[in-house]
Amino acid sequence: MKISTILDHIDSGHMALPEFQRGYVWNRDQVRGLFESLYKRHPVGGLLVWVTESKGAPKRGDGPLAAGVVKLLLDGQQRITSLYGVVRGKPPKFFDGNAQAFTGLQFHLESETFAFYQPVTMKDDPLWIDVTELLSKGQAGHEALLENLAQNAAIGMKAVKYSSRLSRLLGVTDIDLHNEEVTGADKSIDVVVDIFNRVNSGGTKLSKGDLALAKICADWPDARHVMKAKLKKWEGHGYSFSLDWLLRSVNTVLTGEAKFHHLHNASADEVQEAVKKAEKHIDYSLNMISSRLGLDHDQVFFGRFAIPVMVRYLDKQKEPPSAKDRDKLLFWFAQAGMWGRFSGSTESYIDKDLEGLEGADGGLDKLLDQLRLWHGGLGVEPGHFHGWSLGARFYPVLYLLTRMGGARDWGTGLELKANLLGKLSRLQVHHIFPKAQLYKKNYKRSEVNAVANFCFLTQDTNLDISDKLPEKYFPLIEQKYPGALASQWIPTDTKLWKIENYRDFLEERKKLLAAEVNKQLAGLLHGDTRWLEGPPAPVTVATPQGGISSAEEEEELEALNEWVKKRELPPGTMSYGYSDPLSGEQKAVFDLAWPSGVQEELSQPVAVLLNEEPEVIAVANAAGYRFFTSVKDFKRYVKKEILAEVEA
């Protein structure tokens, strides 16, 4: 089938995208590569389509389907979307992604190369032509371009050669793409999704949530749009959740289970009502967690898969829970997050906890009994604060303590509550003993970035302290704001404020932090502290490998982050702690990482790993990260594949 015919079929509604397909994820370099291959008449692969009746077909987007039989793209979405976007100058109706990936494609008539528009290098060169302008206008566009070229004396006799190249480019839409079809009455959506997963076995397979949502959208076409709008709302408040996560909560409202296998049996009206209830209960849960525990943004929001259980609990109540029940529920949430309750077999543990809410003896007490039986003692020991980097599981616990325990800022003496006013009042991580000074004394990176060396301060205070040593700035703080140091669980023994006693400082502060956690958690139980009694679970100490190894390395990475921000791209996370998604165990610390890609959700996870051991590189590789061992190589990647800049 000719490319022009395929695009016409999309316009007429005879070809569309099935609901279970993910959005558009190609970047500019992939679009450019596709057009280079087409121009050179190289093979670009065929299409796989599902031929089905348009009535009830689970298609994506707002565009109407034509009557009768239609074709839904199973394999070839990225190529066809790119072709449609460039040829038509706009995305197709089913589009969901970043249109900048195919906007502004140019072709150079002399070098026969493709590149995306850059005013500095292209605006004064008449040989760069807009591909969309040519292809969208067809032969008329060809003639108009030739007329303009003929008026340029410098081009002269080359106009004939350029005309041939324009014709070759224009002929791209006449190329035939092999079209393979999946047909037959036995091809249910389950069968088709299985075929899709097999065809795309090299990429990311559809999740169970994708399939469940596809079935929902067959009866409620706006379902994906409605749910994504709710996710966008929470993102605006600092929380990043996935559609799968939201569907879990919708599912627990409807079925009381974590698994999706009964969700598709619900009617569209039932699903819509469940979405409303889930949103209401999620809002209530987030407000509770934010106001009472202080966990008010995504980086410190551990245990997110406890939310579907909380949603089910709240939905079973006829009225909002009492203060005691609310705090007991929050105690369970905090404990589930601390010990990684849902880091392993997520569905199984959610289902187990949902069962704990059912029956005459079901409820919060049973939830906590199950948690203690699974983990052991729920008390916190100093050794639990052994972790390091922002990825350590007890990093959110430290933030929780800061919010709950009345921690005070060292520059103002004020409690570090949420919503402090002023552009420099947002909380930042502060290294109590400055990193540069510790590296000079040859402390290991795991010691430099230990959680016990972190506290939270306002940005203004953090900048003011800079790289001063505690023995210098601690006495000034204590003199100006008595008790402010103790409010951040700083040992009072002044000998521990000296850098040569840094390791002893860490051990003493771990004790203070553990005691404070147990105190705050006990306060949530309103005297019924039976779940904190008994011997604690054994403390397992594992030091993940990797991480920033020197002050010079850190300066280089900070400069790289500034370079990224100047290009209006999101900065990476320094000292990113990568944890196994199944076990929750922290496996390594990456120097600088973009877990969602430099173009979020449009490129694969990326990490910069400077001077790292092979073991760390192996972890990054197994986790699907694209990693770079030099700043130069990373910059080249950003310029070439993300920004699609033309090399000089």
Secondary structure as UniProt FT lines:
FT   HELIX           3..12
FT   STRAND          15..16
FT   TURN            19..20
FT   HELIX           28..39
FT   TURN            40..41
FT   STRAND          47..53
FT   TURN            55..56
FT   STRAND          69..75
FT   HELIX           77..88
FT   TURN            93..94
FT   HELIX           99..102
FT   STRAND          105..108
FT   TURN            109..112
FT   STRAND          113..116
FT   HELIX           119..122
FT   TURN            123..124
FT   TURN            126..127
FT   STRAND          128..130
FT   HELIX           131..137
FT   HELIX           139..150
FT   TURN            153..157
FT   HELIX           158..170
FT   HELIX           171..174
FT   STRAND          179..182
FT   TURN            185..186
FT   HELIX           189..199
FT   TURN            200..202
FT   HELIX           208..219
FT   TURN            221..222
FT   HELIX           223..236
FT   TURN            237..238
FT   HELIX           243..255
FT   TURN            261..262
FT   HELIX           263..265
FT   HELIX           268..288
FT   HELIX           289..293
FT   HELIX           298..300
FT   HELIX           304..306
FT   HELIX           307..316
FT   HELIX           323..338
FT   TURN            339..342
FT   HELIX           346..356
FT   TURN            360..361
FT   HELIX           364..375
FT   HELIX           382..386
FT   TURN            390..391
FT   TURN            393..394
FT   HELIX           395..404
FT   TURN            405..406
FT   TURN            410..412
FT   TURN            423..424
FT   STRAND          427..431
FT   HELIX           435..440
FT   TURN            441..442
FT   HELIX           445..448
FT   HELIX           451..453
FT   STRAND          454..458
FT   HELIX           459..465
FT   TURN            466..467
FT   HELIX           470..480
FT   TURN            482..485
FT   HELIX           486..488
FT   HELIX           494..497
FT   HELIX           499..501
FT   HELIX           502..524
FT   TURN            525..527
FT   HELIX           530..532
FT   STRAND          545..546
FT   HELIX           551..566
FT   TURN            567..568
FT   STRAND          573..579
FT   TURN            581..583
FT   STRAND          586..594
FT   TURN            595..602
FT   STRAND          606..608
FT   HELIX           614..622
FT   TURN            623..624
FT   STRAND          626..628
FT   HELIX           631..637
FT   HELIX           638..642
//
